[in-house]
Amino acid sequence: MRRNTQAHVLSSLAVMLYVAAPTTIMLTAHETVRMDRLAYSAAGDVTASRHGDLLRPGTNTIHLDRGTYHFRTAGDAQVHVTDPDSLTMATSQSAKCIDPPPVMRPGPDPVIPLDGMRGGGIPDHIPALTVTCGDAT
């Protein structure tokens, strides 16, 4: 029996939020999301600390004070901004290759690791961010 083995390419969407004045956003995602607040340490390094609880799948209302925030999602997300003048966003996408499972073959050494084998092409799905503005409804 021949088994097809392939590497899977995962993609994620990283979102940076630069908040100039306290504001409220509504984040909708289909997965649990962690919102981090970024700050400089006394040594000048950037540190990340969780902002609030983990956000459950669905729509979450989040109050953000002045500062820089970050979240990452593997699926599509929507951010509703109530005051667009108080917030600037930047996004980036990254792809990560996951090694396939080992191939089984008959004989005394049935497992052959496929170290370093990577999937070709682009990820199956590239997450999208939709941004809306205005009063919360």
Beta strands, then each sheet from edge to edge (+ up, - down):
strand 1: 8-19
strand 2: 23-29
strand 3: 36-40
strand 4: 46-50
strand 5: 58-64
strand 6: 67-73
strand 7: 77-81
strand 8: 87-98
strand 9: 103-104
strand 10: 111-112
strand 11: 129-133
sheet 1: 4+ 3- 6+ 1- 8+
sheet 2: 5+ 2- 7+ 11+
sheet 3: 9+ 10-
end
